[in-house]
Amino acid sequence: MNLISLKNLENTLEYLEKQKQFIEDHFMITRERFRPHQFGGMDFEFSRISYPLLIRSFNDNQLSEMVIREQQYGSKTQAMLYFCFSILELKTATPLLNRTATLKEHALLVINQNNASIFLEMFKIFGLLSQAHHNDVLKILEKILQN
Protein backbone atom coordinates (compact mmCIF):
# COMPACT_ATOMS: atom_id res chain seq x y z
CA MET A 1 0.00 0.00 0.00
CA ASN A 2 3.02 2.31 0.46
CA LEU A 3 1.29 4.60 2.92
CA ILE A 4 4.61 5.72 4.41
CA SER A 5 7.69 6.08 2.25
CA LEU A 6 11.03 4.51 3.06
CA LYS A 7 12.53 8.02 3.13
CA ASN A 8 10.00 9.14 5.77
CA LEU A 9 10.90 6.13 7.93
CA GLU A 10 14.61 6.88 7.52
CA ASN A 11 14.03 10.54 8.42
CA THR A 12 12.08 9.50 11.52
CA LEU A 13 14.89 7.18 12.60
CA GLU A 14 17.49 9.89 12.00
CA TYR A 15 15.43 12.42 13.97
CA LEU A 16 14.94 10.08 16.93
CA GLU A 17 18.59 9.00 17.03
CA LYS A 18 19.48 12.65 17.71
CA GLN A 19 17.01 13.04 20.57
CA LYS A 20 18.51 12.91 24.06
CA GLN A 21 15.77 14.62 26.07
CA PHE A 22 12.47 12.96 26.88
CA ILE A 23 9.08 14.23 27.99
CA GLU A 24 9.05 11.96 31.05
CA ASP A 25 12.32 13.47 32.32
CA HIS A 26 11.51 17.08 31.49
CA PHE A 27 8.04 17.46 33.02
CA MET A 28 6.97 16.49 36.52
CA ILE A 29 3.78 16.06 38.50
CA THR A 30 3.52 18.85 41.06
CA ARG A 31 1.77 18.63 44.40
CA GLU A 32 0.84 21.50 46.68
CA ARG A 33 1.34 21.24 50.42
CA PHE A 34 -1.77 20.27 52.35
CA ARG A 35 -3.53 23.12 54.09
CA PRO A 36 -6.59 23.25 56.34
CA HIS A 37 -9.90 23.62 54.56
CA GLN A 38 -13.41 23.68 55.92
CA PHE A 39 -16.38 22.43 53.94
CA GLY A 40 -19.90 21.75 55.17
CA GLY A 41 -18.85 22.55 58.69
CA MET A 42 -16.18 19.82 58.61
CA ASP A 43 -12.39 20.18 58.73
CA PHE A 44 -10.34 18.74 55.87
CA GLU A 45 -6.80 18.88 54.55
CA PHE A 46 -6.75 20.29 51.02
CA SER A 47 -4.12 19.97 48.29
CA ARG A 48 -3.87 20.06 44.51
CA ILE A 49 -2.03 17.80 42.11
CA SER A 50 -1.07 19.06 38.66
CA TYR A 51 -0.36 16.70 35.77
CA PRO A 52 1.71 18.05 32.85
CA LEU A 53 -0.22 17.94 29.57
CA LEU A 54 1.23 18.61 26.14
CA ILE A 55 -0.99 18.77 23.05
CA ARG A 56 0.05 18.52 19.41
CA SER A 57 -2.66 19.30 16.85
CA PHE A 58 -2.53 17.56 13.49
CA ASN A 59 -5.63 19.18 12.01
CA ASP A 60 -9.06 20.41 13.11
CA ASN A 61 -10.25 16.92 14.09
CA GLN A 62 -7.13 15.11 15.30
CA LEU A 63 -4.62 15.76 18.03
CA SER A 64 -2.36 13.92 20.40
CA GLU A 65 -2.10 14.44 24.13
CA MET A 66 0.94 13.55 26.19
CA VAL A 67 0.38 13.47 29.94
CA ILE A 68 2.57 12.41 32.85
CA ARG A 69 0.68 10.18 35.32
CA GLU A 70 1.46 7.87 38.20
CA GLN A 71 1.97 4.28 37.13
CA GLN A 72 -0.89 1.97 37.99
CA TYR A 73 1.34 -0.08 40.30
CA GLY A 74 4.29 1.37 42.17
CA SER A 75 5.49 4.86 42.87
CA LYS A 76 6.96 5.82 39.50
CA THR A 77 5.46 8.07 36.87
CA GLN A 78 5.04 7.41 33.17
CA ALA A 79 4.31 9.45 30.10
CA MET A 80 1.09 8.49 28.33
CA LEU A 81 0.19 9.21 24.71
CA TYR A 82 -3.41 9.55 23.57
CA PHE A 83 -4.78 10.00 20.07
CA CYS A 84 -7.94 12.12 19.96
CA PHE A 85 -10.15 12.13 16.89
CA SER A 86 -13.73 12.71 15.83
CA ILE A 87 -16.20 9.88 16.40
CA LEU A 88 -17.24 10.43 12.78
CA GLU A 89 -13.93 8.91 11.66
CA LEU A 90 -14.91 5.51 13.04
CA LYS A 91 -16.35 3.09 10.51
CA THR A 92 -19.36 1.13 11.74
CA ALA A 93 -22.40 -0.51 10.20
CA THR A 94 -24.53 2.23 11.78
CA PRO A 95 -22.99 5.64 12.60
CA LEU A 96 -22.19 6.07 16.31
CA LEU A 97 -23.17 9.72 16.50
CA ASN A 98 -26.26 10.40 18.67
CA ARG A 99 -26.62 6.83 19.89
CA THR A 100 -25.20 4.42 22.46
CA ALA A 101 -22.95 1.67 21.13
CA THR A 102 -24.27 -1.84 21.68
CA LEU A 103 -22.52 -4.39 23.88
CA LYS A 104 -19.36 -5.72 22.19
CA GLU A 105 -19.91 -3.45 19.18
CA HIS A 106 -16.68 -2.45 17.50
CA ALA A 107 -15.61 0.19 15.04
CA LEU A 108 -12.66 0.64 12.71
CA LEU A 109 -10.34 3.59 12.38
CA VAL A 110 -9.00 3.27 8.86
CA ILE A 111 -5.41 4.25 8.16
CA ASN A 112 -5.10 5.54 4.60
CA GLN A 113 -3.10 7.91 2.42
CA ASN A 114 -4.85 10.92 3.99
CA ASN A 115 -3.93 10.14 7.60
CA ALA A 116 -0.89 7.81 7.49
CA SER A 117 1.52 10.68 8.14
CA ILE A 118 -0.29 11.42 11.40
CA PHE A 119 0.40 7.89 12.63
CA LEU A 120 4.08 8.23 11.74
CA GLU A 121 4.14 11.51 13.68
CA MET A 122 2.49 9.75 16.65
CA PHE A 123 5.14 7.04 16.44
CA LYS A 124 7.80 9.76 16.52
CA ILE A 125 6.15 11.37 19.57
CA PHE A 126 5.97 7.95 21.24
CA GLY A 127 9.76 7.80 20.88
CA LEU A 128 10.03 11.10 22.77
CA LEU A 129 8.03 9.98 25.81
CA SER A 130 10.86 8.26 27.70
CA GLN A 131 14.22 6.57 27.23
CA ALA A 132 12.50 3.15 27.28
CA HIS A 133 9.94 4.20 24.64
CA HIS A 134 12.75 5.76 22.60
CA ASN A 135 14.77 2.53 22.62
CA ASP A 136 11.72 0.49 21.58
CA VAL A 137 10.86 2.82 18.69
CA LEU A 138 14.47 2.80 17.44
CA LYS A 139 14.50 -1.02 17.45
CA ILE A 140 11.18 -1.18 15.60
CA LEU A 141 12.30 1.33 12.95
CA GLU A 142 15.64 -0.43 12.48
CA LYS A 143 13.84 -3.77 12.04
CA ILE A 144 11.40 -2.30 9.50
CA LEU A 145 14.24 -0.70 7.54
CA GLN A 146 16.20 -3.99 7.48
CA ASN A 147 13.43 -5.65 5.48
Secondary structure by P-SEA (a helix, b strand, c coil): cccccaaaaaaaaaaaaaccccccccbbbbbccbbbbbcccbbbbbbbbbbbbbbbbcccccbbbbbbbccccccbbbbbbbbbbbccccccccccccccccccbbbbbccccccaaaaaaaaaaaaaccaaaaaaaaaaaaaaaac
